[in-house]
Amino acid sequence: MIATAGNAQVVLNWTKSSGATGYEIHRGSSSGSLSKRADVGDVATYTATGLSNGTTYYFAIKAKNASGSSAVSSSVSATPIAP
């Protein structure tokens, strides 16, 4: 997964998993404090908005399908910045 910071937002992009029908987005203030923030469909991008510029956020995802969900991915971090 790649995290790209913008103004009060972070855009996440990832490679879709074979067999996945959706994804869970997890976010936290450290890699050890992630919690579920959103469910998205069969997509490969998500934009987290309403974030504080200058604050570092950590993100990870889980792939989901009818059988359950995967383990949480490795986390990535990004710090939104004002233009």
Contact map, one row per residue, 1 for C-alpha under 8 A:
11100000000111100000000000000000000000000000000000000000000100000000000000010000000
11110000000111000000000000000000000000000000000000000000000000000000000000010000000
11111000011110000000000000000000000000000000000000000000001000000000000000011100000
01111100011100000000000000000000000000000000000000000000000000000000000000000100000
00111110111000000000000000000000000000000000000000000000000000000000000000000111100
00011111111000000000000000000000000000000000000000000000000000000000000000000001111
00001111100000000000000000000000000000000000000000001000000000000000000000000001111
00000111110000000000000000000000000000000000000011111000000000000000000000000001110
00001111111000000000000000000000000000000000001111110000000000000000000000000001000
00111101111100000000000000000000000000000000001110100000000000000000000000000111000
00111100111110000000000000000000000000000000111100000000000000000000000000000000000
11110000011111000000000000000000000000000000111100000000000000000000000000000000000
11100000001111100000000000000000000000000001110000000000000000000000000000000000000
11000000000111110000000000000000000000000001100000000000000000000000000000000000000
10000000000011111000000000000000000000000001000000000000000000000000000000000000000
00000000000001111101000000000000000000000111000000000000000000000000000000000000000
00000000000000111111000000000000000000000000000000000000000000100000000000000000000
00000000000000011111000000000000000000000000000000000000000000000000000000000000000
00000000000000001111100000000000000000000000000000000000000000001000000000000000000
00000000000000011111111000000000000000000100000000000000000000111000000000000000000
00000000000000000011111000000000000000001100000000000000000000111100000000000000000
00000000000000000001111100000000000000111110000000000000000000111000000000000000000
00000000000000000001111110000000000000111110000000000000000011110000000000000000000
00000000000000000000011111000000000111110000000000000000000011110000000000000000000
00000000000000000000001111100000000111110000000000000000001111000000000000000000000
00000000000000000000000111110000011111000000000000000000001111000000000000000000000
00000000000000000000000011111000111110000000000000000000111100000000000000000000000
00000000000000000000000001111111111000000000000000000000111000000000000000000000000
00000000000000000000000000111110110000000000000000000001110000000000000000000000000
00000000000000000000000000011111110000000000000000000000110000000000000000000000000
00000000000000000000000000011111110000000000000000000000011000000000000000110000000
00000000000000000000000000010111110000000000000000000000000000000000000000000000000
00000000000000000000000000111111111000000000000000000000000000000000000000000000000
00000000000000000000000001111111111100000000000000000000011100000000000000000000000
00000000000000000000000001110000111110000000000000000000000000000000000000000000000
00000000000000000000000111100000011111000000000000000000000000000000000000000000000
00000000000000000000000111100000001111100000000000000000000000000000000000000000000
00000000000000000000000111000000000111110000000000000000000000000000000000000000000
00000000000000000000011110000000000011111000000000000000000000000000000000000000000
00000000000000000000011110000000000001111110010000000000000000000000000000000000000
00000000000000000000111000000000000000111110000000000000000000000000000000000000000
00000000000000010001111000000000000000011111000000000000000000000000000000000000000
00000000000000010000011000000000000000011111110000000000000000000000000000000000000
00000000000011110000000000000000000000000111110000000000000000000000000000000000000
00000000001111000000000000000000000000000011111000000000000000000000000000000000000
00000000001110000000000000000000000000010011111100000000000000000000000000000000000
00000000111100000000000000000000000000000000111110000000000000000000000000000000000
00000000111100000000000000000000000000000000011111100000000000000000000000000000000
00000001110000000000000000000000000000000000001111100000000000000000000000000000000
00000001100000000000000000000000000000000000000111110000000000000000000000000000000
00000001110000000000000000000000000000000000000111111010000000000000000000000001000
00000001100000000000000000000000000000000000000001111110000000000000000000000001000
00000011000000000000000000000000000000000000000000111110000000000000000000000011110
00000000000000000000000000000000000000000000000000011111000000000000000000000011100
00000000000000000000000000000000000000000000000000111111100000000000000000000011000
00000000000000000000000000001000000000000000000000000111110000000000000000001111000
00000000000000000000000000111100000000000000000000000011111000000000000000001110000
00000000000000000000000000111110010000000000000000000001111100000000000000111100000
00100000000000000000000011110010010000000000000000000000111110000000000000111000000
10000000000000000000000011100000010000000000000000000000011111000000000111110000000
00000000000000000000001111000000000000000000000000000000001111100000000110000000000
00000000000000000000001111000000000000000000000000000000000111110000111110000000000
00000000000000001001111100000000000000000000000000000000000011111000111000000000000
00000000000000000001111100000000000000000000000000000000000001111111110000000000000
00000000000000000011110000000000000000000000000000000000000000111111100000000000000
00000000000000000000100000000000000000000000000000000000000000011111000000000000000
00000000000000000000000000000000000000000000000000000000000000011111100000000000000
00000000000000000000000000000000000000000000000000000000000000011111110000000000000
00000000000000000000000000000000000000000000000000000000000001111011111000000000000
00000000000000000000000000000000000000000000000000000000000001110001111100000000000
00000000000000000000000000000000000000000000000000000000000001100000111110000000000
00000000000000000000000000000000000000000000000000000000000111000000011111000000000
00000000000000000000000000000000000000000000000000000000000111000000001111100000000
00000000000000000000000000000000000000000000000000000000000100000000000111110000000
00000000000000000000000000000010000000000000000000000000011100000000000011111000000
11100000000000000000000000000010000000000000000000000000011100000000000001111100000
00100000000000000000000000000000000000000000000000000001111000000000000000111110000
00111000010000000000000000000000000000000000000000000001110000000000000000011111000
00001000010000000000000000000000000000000000000000001111100000000000000000001111100
00001111110000000000000000000000000000000000000000111111000000000000000000000111110
00001111000000000000000000000000000000000000000000001100000000000000000000000011111
00000111000000000000000000000000000000000000000000001000000000000000000000000001111
00000110000000000000000000000000000000000000000000000000000000000000000000000000111
